[in-house]
Amino acid sequence: MNEPIYATVREIVADALRVDPAALLPGTRLREELGADSMHLVTILIGLDAAFDVEFEATALPKTEVTMAWIVEHVDIVLSRRSK
């Protein structure tokens, strides 16, 4: 897992969901465990857009589980594509 991306994602998610960043582990499920709704997820996407200077599409979010690891991996993939 890309630690610099993970650290940034953790701060964005913690801020959007008003939780302690230390509680956000790679397997943490945002909807199921933290009660994130669609507005929370949009807020997280906006934070990711600003932090990484990339536009993330809400349609890319999985319909079921959204985990911290999934977000970090998705950000990493998008950033890798941008640098090519």
N, C-alpha and C positions, 0 to 999 in steps of 0.2 A: 504494500500500500504506500502510496506517495505521501510521506509524512508532512511536507509543507502544505500540500493541498488539503490533507486531512485536518491540519490545525486551523486553516482558514475556514473550511466547511464547518468545523465544530463551532467556531465562534459565530458564524452566520446563523446556524441552526439554533444554537443556545439563545441568541438574541431574539430570533423570531418566535421561539416557543417559550421563552422566559424560563429556561432550565439551566442548571449548573453544567458548564461545558465538560467537567470531569465525569458527568453521568452519561455522556454520549460516547458509547463504544461502537466499534465497527458494525456489530450486529444489531444495534438498537433500531427498532422499527418505529418510524416516526408516527404513523397513523395508529397502529395497534397499541404501542406502549406509551406514547406521549400525547395521544389524542389530536394529532395534527389534522386539520381539515384542509379543504382546497385553498382557502385564503392563506393559511399558514404556508402551504407549499408554494403559492405564488410569491409570497413575501420572501421565501428562501431563494426562489429563482431570481428575483430582482436583486437580492444580495449577491448571488453568484455572478450575475451579469456585471454588476459594478466592481466586484473584487477581482474578477478575472478578465474583464473587458471582452466578454464573449456573450452572445445572445443565446440563452437557453430556451428551448421551446417547452411549454407545459405539456404538449402532446407526447414528449419523450418520456414523461414520468410513467412508471409501470402502474397498471390499474390496481394491483394488489399491494404487496409490501414495498415500501420505500425505506431502505436501510441507509445508515451512514456510509457503509462500504459501497453501496450502489451509487450514491451521489458522488463519492470521491472517484470511483472508477469512471463514471460518466464524464465528470469534469476533466479527468486525465485524458480520456479519449478525445473529447472536443478540443482540448488544448493541443494534443498531438496532431490532430488534423489541421489545425490552424497554422502550425509551424512548418508544415510541408509545402 
